[in-house]
Amino acid sequence: MDNREQDVIVVGAGNAATCAALSAREQGASVLMLEVAPEDQRGGNSAFTGGAFRVVYHGVEDLARLIPDMTETELRDVDFGTYTEEQYFDDMSRLTQYRCDPDLTEILIRSSFEAALWMREKGVRFQLGLGRQAFRVDGKFKFWGGLACHIWGGGKELMKALHVRAARDGITVLYDAPAIALLTGDNGVKGVRVRQHGRLRDLRAKAVVLACGGFEANAEMRARYLGPNWDLAKVRGSRFNTGQGLKMALDLGAAVHGHWSGAHSVAWDLNAPPFGDLDVGDRFQKHNYPFGIVINARGERFLDEGLDFHSYTYAKYGGEILNQPGMFAWQIFDQKVVHLLREEYRIPRITKEKADSFEELAPQLEGVDAARFLDTVRAFNAAPRPDVPFNPNIRDGLRTTGLPIDKTNWAQPLDTPPYEAYAVTTGITFTFGGLKISNEAQVEDTTGRPIPGLFAAGELVGGLFYHNYASGTGLMSGAVFGRLAGRNAARWAKSGSHTGP
């Protein structure tokens, strides 16, 4: 390609970046995308996602606008419930310990349904999250946790759909083109310096959108910001999210925002590779721990597996595993719940043991104090429980009493062999700390002023997530703020002045 000035350059090629590019193109801007990865590994963490999409909906009518091909059987056999703005606000506030940025949170939630409709117009397909966010009880599925809507085909299909539309709209993508620095002039950002084919190139633009992920794939930054042993965590997704966008912006005086010592991390197969595998996607994850118990190398439980639905605990419990001796744990289930385990518990590449008794299973749990494990299981099974039925679709109140750590819900005794055990470690998804942006998605400097011509979206925006995370919010955040950043970057390119809401 030639070096003519673009209206907008988008750094990144994942969900947030492609939404930004498409949004800018809608405004008539010329758009160039820069992707550090080769084409077959494009898309950052978005390519690895399972596709949960947290969107406001008030019933089946709203979902039907997103998923018009729902079958009569689904319409008859599914209790869709609702996920209102109020429920969304409650979840964001509760999970972040009331630290989430109020302005950004409001933009995220109030724009969520409109953003989903917009993505559908761009070619993204949605489906119901049956089996992941709803179980069949008494012949009917019931959604819990606000996650009825998933992206059809997960991350691979999401990126395929968005890039097909980008190509159709005339958006150019440069692959194997890592951004090195932001170019500046008298009135802010003027482009991006890239390294392509071993040579440095200065690409000029009237506005730049940074949407190239956090620092989760950078072991040095993980140790520096997240703390000891985080450099040893496995990376669930892209090896290319090394924090380069953050570094470029910080070198320019950008302000930071959010929880820089916090991250989204989950229970991940103990023997998974160091970085994500696109052929496996998110299936090294092990999220059904609420239906069993989790023990560490000492043979002890160390968390309340039934504290809440996994969608509200999985992103913080990964960090709890990192704090355990040896940085691993085993999830234990009996046959009463095996049918509830998700497909990722049945993939070929898995670390699993199975036995007809706990005495037989104990020595098979590599690295675990077998005698203490048996004591833990016996105490768990003997603990008093209320006489309430087990129900995976609600917080059923089936809890233990008197244990060092009681299990709050779904605490059935483990008494139906054979027993199955799955070894897990910590898999980091993305980092919570990021850049401070305005309500127009402009990156702000340390004085609180917008940096002219610089916008941001996706994982490298800080302020939304602290301590914990509700599944499906990341993809929605990327869509909402990518769309906002692209639109306002295009407007800036046309006017060269402050954007409106």
N, C-alpha and C positions, 0 to 999 in steps of 0.2 A: 504494500500500500504506500501511497505518498504521504508526505508530512504536512498536508494542509491542516489548518486549525479546525478542530471539531467544536461543536457547541458544547457537548458533554462527553467526558471520559468517565467510565465506570470501572473502578478497580475491583475485580472479582467476577465470578461467573456462576454463583450459586443462586438460591432462591431470591434473597434480598437484592443481589446485584442485577439479576435478569428482570425482576419486577421494576427496578429503578430504570433500567435501560428501556423497557417497553413503555413505561410511563413518560419518560422524557421524549421518546419518539412520538407518542400520542400528541405531544405539544408542538410537534413539527421540528424538533431539534435533530441535528445530525449526532449520532451516538457511536462511540467506539468503546468496546469492552476489552479489558486486559485480564488474561487468565494466566497465573503462574504455572499451572499444570498443563500437560499435554491434553489434547482433545479427548482421548479415551478415559481420562481421569478428572475431567472438569467437574465443577459444581460444588467444590468444598464439602462441608458436612451435609449439605442438602441432598447430595447423591446417596447418602447412607441412611437417611431417615426412614422410619417405618411409616410415616405419613399422617400421624395424629394431627388434627387441625382444630384448635380450640376456638370456636366461633359462637357468638350469641345466636340463639334461636328460640322461638316461642312456641314451637310445636311442629307437627309433621308438615304443615303447609310451608314453613320456612325451609325445612330440609328438602322438601320436594323441589324447590327452586334450585337447589344446589345439586340434588341427585334425582333428576326427573325420571330415571329408569328404574326406580324402586319397583319391586314386584308386588303383586297382590298378596302373596304370602308374607312378605316383609311388612306390608302395611297392616296385615291382620294380626301377625304374631309378635309384633314389637311394641313395647311401651317406650315411646321416644322421650317422654318427659319434656322438660324445658331446660334451657340454660340462659337465664336472663342476664341483663347487664348487672343487676344487683348481685347475682350469684358470682359472676365473673369478678366484680370488684371485691367481694368477700374473700374469694379464693386468693387473689393477688395480694390482698392486704394480710391475710392470715399467714400465708406461706412465707412472705418476706418479712414477717414480724413488723408490719406496718411501715416499712422503709421504702417501698417502691415509690418512684417519682410520681407525684399525683397527676401532673400534666401529661406525661408520657403514657401513664397507665390509662388515663381517660381517652387519649387519642387511640391507643391500642384497642380498647374495648368498644368504644362507640363507632369505630371504623371497621370492625371485624367482619360483619356480615356483608357490607358493601365491598370490602376487599375480596371476600370469597367469591361474590358474584362476578367481580371484575376478572379474577383469575379464571373463572369458568369461561368467560368470554374470550380469554386468551388461549383456551384449549386445554386447560387443566380439568381432569375428571375427578369426581368425588364418589365415595362409596360409604356405606354404613360400616361402623367398626364392630360388627358382631364377632364374638369370640375373644376380642381383646378388651372391649369396654362394656360388654353386656354378656351375661350368661343366661342360659335357658333354665328357668325355674317354673315348675308347674305348666310347662308347655309354652311359656312366653318369655321372650327376651326383654330385659329391662336395662336401660342405659343408666349408668351412674357416673358422676364426675364430669359431666358436660362434654363428653367426647364422642358424640354420635357420628361426627363427620370425620372421615379419613380421606387422604389423597389416594386415588386408585393407582395401584402398582407401586406405591411408596416413592422413595427418592429418585429411583431410576426413571420412572415414568414422568415424575414432576419435571425433572431437568430436561427430559426429551421434549415434553410438550412446550415448555417455556422457550427452549432454544429453537424449536421448529418455528414458533411464532416470531422469535427475534430475527431469524434468517428471512422469513417472509416479509418482515417490516424493514428489511434493508440494514440491519444492525451488524456491523463487522465485529468479529471477535479475534483478537490476537492471542494465540496459544504459546506456551513456553515463553512467556513474556513477563517475568517478574518485575514489579514496580520497585524502584530503588529510592526515589525521592519525589517530593512535590516541587514543582517549579513555581516560583513566585515572581510577582511584579509589583508595581506601585499600588495596585488595587487588589491585592490578595493573590489567590492561587491562579496560575496560568497554564497548568498542564502537569505532566508526569514524566519523569525520567525512567526509562525501562532498559533492561538488558535483554536483548534478543539476538540469538545466534552468536553469543559471546561479545556483542558490541552494544555500547550504550547509545540510546536514542532519546532525544527530547521530543515528546509529543505534546503539542500545544492544544489547549482547550479553554473555553470561556468559563467552564465550571467542571468540577470533579466530584464524583460520588465515591466515597470509600465504603466498600461492602465486601471485604475480603477476610472476614472471620476474626476470631480472637487469637490467643496465644497458646491454645491447648496442645498444639503439636511441637511446642518449643520447650524442651526439658529444662533449659537454664532459666527461662522466665517462670515456668511452673514452680521450680524450687525457690526462686527469688520472691515471688508474690504469694504463692499458695502455702509454701512451707516445706519442712523436711519430708522426704520420701515421695513427694508429688512428682519428682523427676523420674520415679520408677513406675508410675502408673501407666497402664496401657491406654492407647488412644483409640477411641471408638471409630473415629472418622478419618478425615483427610490428613495426610502427612504434610500438607502444604499450608495449614493454618498456623503460621509461626509468629504472628503478631506484627508483621511488617507494616501493615496499614496503621496500626497504633503507633509504631515507632516513627513513621513518617509524619504523622500528625503532631505527635509530642515534640518532635524536632522543630516544628513550626510554632510551638507555643500553645497547642491545644490544651484545654482543660480536661481533667479526668473526672469520671463520675461512676458511681456504683461500687460494688463489692469486689475490690481487687484481690482480696484473699479468699474469694469464694468461687465455686465452680459447680457445674452440673456433672455429676459422676454417678455411675450405676454399678450394680453387680454384673460382672462380665466374665465369661468363661476363663478359668485359670490359665489355660494353655492357648488362648487366642493369640494371634500374632501381635507385634508391638503397635501396629497401626491397622486401621480398618481395611477390610477386604471387600471390594465392591461385589464380588460374587456371593458373599455371605450376607452383606448388608448389616442390618442391626440384629441379626439372629444369634450372635454370641451373648446377647443380653439374657438375663434370667430374672424375670419380674414377678413370678408367682409366689414369692416367699410369704405373702400374707396367709397362705393356706398350709404352711408347714412351720418348721423352726429353722433357725440359722445358728450354727455353732462355730466357734473359733478354734485355734490350735489347742487351747486349754480344755476344749470339750465343753465350753460354757456358752450359753446364750448371752448376747451382748446388746440386743436391741429389742424393741417391741415390734414384732413382725406384723401385728394386727392393729397398729396405731391408727391406720387410715387405709383407704384404697391405695394401691401401689402408685397410681398416677400422682399422688400427693406426697409420697415418701421416697420413691425410687431414686430421685435425683440427689438426695442428701445421704441416703444409706450407702451409696458407693464410697463416700468419704469415710464412713464409719468402718468399712472393711479395711481401708488403708491404715487405720489406727490400730488394727489388731496385730498380734505377733505373727510375723511371717507374711503379713498383708494378704491373707486369704481367709476364706470361710467355706463351710459346706451347708447347703440347703437340703433339708431332710423332709420327705413326704411319705405318706402311706397311700394305699390303693383307693381310699375313699375320695381322694382329690386328684388323682393322676389324670382323670378325664378333663379336669379344668386347666391343666398345664398347657401353655401356649405352644405353638409349633416349634419355637426355638429350643424347646427341651427334647426335640426328636431329630435334630439335625445330625448328620454323620460326624461332624467335628465337635465332639463334646467330651467333657470330663465327668464321667458318671460311674457310680457303683450301685449295686443292687444285691439285696440279700433277704433271706426269709426270716431272719431274726436280727434284733439289734446286737446280740452277742456275736453274730457272724458279720454284721456290717461294721462294727467298731474298728477292728484291725484293718479294714479296707480303706478307711478314711485317712489317707496319707497325711502325716504331720500332726495328727490329732491325738491328744491324751485319751486313750480308749476307755480307761476306767472312769475318768471324770465324765466322758460323754455318756456312758451308761447311767451314771448317777443323775445327769441332767435330764435325760429322757424319762427316767422313772419318776423324778420329781414333777416334771411337766405333766405327765399322764395322770399322776395322783392328785394334782392340785384341784381344789374345789371349783365347781363351775355352776352357773345358774342353769335351770332347766329351760333353755330356749333353743329353738332349732337353728342349725347352721344354715346361713343364707349368703351366698357370695355376692349378691346384688345390692345388699344393704350393709351398713355397719350393724351387725346383728347382735352385739352385746354378749356374745358367747365368749366369756373372758375367764382367765384364771385368777385366783386369789392366793396371796401368801408367798409367791415366788420372789426372788431377788429382783427380777424384771418380769412383771406380769404381761401376758398377751391380752390385748384389749378387745379384740374381735376375732372371730373365726378360729377359736382356740379348741378345736376338736382334739381329743387324745389321738396319739399315733398308735393305732392298735390293729391295723388291718394290713398284714404282709401280702406280698413282699414290699420291702421298704426301698425307696430310691433316694440317692444322694447325689448332689451336683456341686462340684468345686468351682468357686468364683473368686475373683479378685476385683480390683477397682478399674473401671474403664471410664476415662474422662471424656465428656462430650464437648462442652465448651466452657469458657471462662466468663465470669459475670462482670468483671471490671471492664470499663470501656471509656469512650469519649463522651463529653458533655455536648448534647445537641439542644437546639432551641425547638420550639413547637413547630417550626417549619423545616426541621431536620438539618439545619445549618450547624456545623461544628463551631463551638464557642471557644474563645481563648481564655486564658487564666484571669482576665479582667471581666469576663462575662459578656464580651462583645462577640458577635458572629465573625468568623474568619471569612472575608469576602470570597465567594466562589467555591467554598468547600462544604460538602454535605456528607452525611453518613447514614448507614442503615445496617441492620443485621446484628450479628454477634458483637461487633466492635462498638456498639452503642451501649453505654452504661446507664444504670439507674432503674432498670426494670426488675432485676432479679437479685435477691439477697438471701443467703442461707439455703434457699430451697427453690423449687420450681414446679409448676403444674404442667404436665405433659401436653404437648400440642401448642404451647404458647410461643415457642421459638419460631416455628414456621409462620405463625400468624404475625408475629412481630416483624419478621423479614418482609412479609407481603405488605403490611400496612406502612411501615416506615420506608421500605424500598419504593413503593408507589409514591409516597409523599416526597421523598428525597429526589426522585427522578423528575417529578412534576415541577418542583421548585427550582431544581438545577436548570431545567429548560427555561423557566421563566427568568431566572437570573441571566442566563446566556443571552436572552433577547433584550433584556432591559439594563443589565449590569448594575442593578440596584437591589435593595432589600425586597424580599418576597413577602407576599401576603399569605394569610392562612389558607 
